[in-house]
Amino acid sequence: MTDAQLKECFTSRSGDKTGAFEGYVNGLFVAESKNVIVRALDAGCSLVSLFVEERWYQHERELVERVLSQQPAAPVLLVDHDTFKRVTGYQVTRGALAAFERKPLCDPRELLADARRVAVLEDVTNYTNIGAIFRSAAALGVDAVLVTPGCHDPLYRRASRVSMGTVFQVPWTRIGDESDWAEGGVSLLKELGFFVCALALKDDSLSLRDPRLKGHERVAMVLGTEGEGLRSSTIAACDETVIIPMQHEVDSLNVAAASAVAFWELCS
């Protein structure tokens, strides 16, 4: 497709879209950059619209052509830098932006039916950490990720971009109630046959290298937020507390780094 033909497609498909974003029961999410958008499309996410700044046009050309051919109902908009910044409010972006329809979250029982190694994120509220954890989960063989009601949204633009789109590859859903997710959530994991280990700093914790941890058919690794770590009620509900052995008087790692170490050790 030539540049002239593409520009004609932009013109013909970018008319009045008043009310175009109404009627999405589960809401929308925004994906940023070619890699993230492509992985969302590959995962079967339904595209609502594609928004491209002119200076990124050639870089995103393959993506634009795919959308124009495969998603004929979705508007594809090409604008200058000032217009892009006014509409989005973003000072810096990494290529195109796309709006997608959210899928309904599945029941944890369904998600965990065939899972052997899963991660649980308790109240993690840093989008960079969430994205990095998903990227490690995808790379190191975690079968599913569960997020508590207090955990921020893995589909938030920054989280999905940091994950390099792996939030669309690793199955995930929410688990537990807002008041105390562990009361029902950890019980459910145990009911489904998971050995539930809390990664926390306790003197009586098992070392992550302890061979007994690998002897369990199904393992759920519970990771907490920066600073405060896991709730005491969560730690009490889990089967065991696990710690990463460290040197040079370092007592803890960033939760994203800790997750990668735990995934490597327990998923291999």
N, C-alpha and C positions, 0 to 999 in steps of 0.2 A: 504494500500500500504506500503510495507517495505521500509527501508532506501535504500537498494540496488536497488530496482525498481525505487525509486525516483531519485537516482543518475544517473541511466541509462537514465531516461527521460531528466535530465539536459544535459547529454552528447549528446544525439541524437537531442536535440532541440536548441543547442547553437552554431550552425555552422556559416558560413559566412553569415552575414546579410547586406552586402553592399547595400546601397540604401533603407534599410528597412523603414526609416523614411521619405522618399520622398512621395509626392503626397497627403499630408494631407492639404486640402484646408484651413481649419480653424485653423491649427496648432495643437500643442500638449501641454499637461500640465503634471507636475510630482506630484504624490501623495505619501506621506510618512506615514508609519505605517499601521498596520493591520486594525485598525478601520476606517481610512480614505479610504483605498483601498477597503475595503468591502462595505462601503457606496457608493462609486463611482460605484462599480459593481452592487449593488442593485438598483442604480438609472438608470441603463442601459447604463453607459458609456462604450465605446469600448476600451478594453485593447490592447495596442500595445506591451508592454513587461513588465516583472517583473524581478527585480534585487534584489538579496538577499545576504547579508553577512553571512558567515558560522556561526558566533556566534549567529545569530538570527534565524537560521534554525528551531530549535525545536519550538521556540515561534511562528514562522510563518507557521508551517507545515500544519495546516488546510487550510490556505489561499493558500499555494502552491498546495495542492491537488485539491482544488476547481478550480484553474486556469488551472492546467493540464487536468482536466476532462471537463471543460466548455469552455475553450478558446484554442482549439488545434492548432490554427495558431500562437499564441503568443509565442515568445521565453521566456524561464524561465532560468535565469542565476544565478549560485551560485558561489561566489568567496571569497577569503580570505580578511582580513581587509585591507591590503596594496593596493590590487588591487581595492577594493571598493572605498577607499579614493582617489586613483589616478584618477579613472574614473569620480567620482562625484565632487571632490574638496571639499566635506563636511567633516569637522572635527568630527561632531557629527550627528548621525541620530537616529531615533526612529524606528528601524526595517527595513522592506523592502521598496524599492522604486518601483513605477510603472509609466510607461508612458501611458497616455491615449490620445485618439483623442478628440479634442474639438468639441462640438456641435455648430452649428451656433446660435447666440443669437436671441431670438424671438423679435417680435415687442412689444413695451410696451402696446399697446392697447390689444393685445392678452393675455399678461401676467396678465393684470389687470381686465380682464373681470369679474371674480367672486370674486375679492379681496375686503375686507372691511377695513383692517388695513395694511398699507404699510410703509416702511421706505425708505427714500432717503438719500444716503450718498454723500455729496458734497465734492469732492476733498480730501477724506481721504486717506492719503499716508502712514500710518503705518499699516503694514501687521498684527501685533498682534491685533490692534484695529479692523481691518476688520474682522478677524476670530472670535474675541470675540463677535462682534455685531451679526454676523450670528448665533453664538451659542445661544445667548439670543433670537434672533428672532425665532429660531426653538423652543426653550423651552417655550416661552411666547405667542406664537400664532400669530406672524406676518405672513401675507399671502404672502407677496412678498417683495423683496428688489430691489430698483433701485439705480444704481450707475452712477454718472456723468462722462463725458469724462475724467476729471482730477483725478478721483478716481483710485487707484491702483487695480490690478487684484485680485478678490476674489479667483481665482483658483491657484494663486501663492502658491508654496509648503508650506511656513510658514503659510500663511493665512488659507489654508484648514486644516492644522494640528491643529492650535489653535482652529479652529471651530469644531474639532472632526468629520470632514466630513459632517457637517450640510450644507455646501455650496452646497451639492448635494441634499439636502432635501428641502431647501427653494428656491422657484423659484426666479430667478433674471435676470436682463438684464440692459443695459445701456439706459440712457435717455438724450435727449437734445443735442445741438450742442456745439462744443468746445469753441466758442467765448463767449457765454452766455447761459448756459444750461437752466437757469430759464425762459428765454424769451419764449421759446417754450415748455419746460418741465413742468413748473408750469401751464401754460395755458392748456396743455393737461390734467393734473390731475384735474383741475377745470372743464374742459369740460366733463370729465368722472364722475363728481359728487363728487369729493373728497374735503373735507375741508382740506386745506393745512396749517399746522402750522409749524413755524420755531422755533426750540429750540435755543434761543439766550438770551443774557443778556441785557435786555432793561427795563427801569424803568416802562414803561406802559404795560409790558407783562402780560398775564393772568397766574395765577397759574396753574400748572399742575393738581391741585386738583379741579379746577373750574368745577362744574357739567355740565356746558354748553358744555364742550369738549366731553363728553360722549353722548351728544344728537345727534351727527352727525352719519349718517349711514355709511359713508365712510370717513376715516381720513388718511392723509399722513403726516408723521412726518419727517421733514427735519433736518438732523444733519450735522454739519460742522467739519472742520479739527481742530486739536489741535492748540492752540495758537490764531490764527486769527479768528476762528469761521466762521460763514456764511458770504458771501458777502453781502454788503448793498443792492445790486440790487436784491438778492434772498429774503432777508427779506421784501423788498418793494413789491415783487411780491406775497408773501404769504398772506393768509387770516388773520392770527393772529400770534403774537409772544408769545411763551409759555416759562415759566421759572419754574425750579424745586425749590420749597421753601427749604431754607437751614438755618442752625444755626451756631453759633460760628464764625460768620464773614467769613465763607467759601463762596466764590462767584461762584465757578464752580467745575464740576466734569470732570474727564477723559471722553472722548466721548463714550467709551465702557460702562463705568458705567452709564453715563447719559442715554444711549440708553436702558439699562436694566430697569431703573426706569420708563422711559416713556412707554416702552412696557408693563410693569406690570400694570401701571395705566390705559392706554388707550385700552388695549386688553382684560382686564378682564370683 
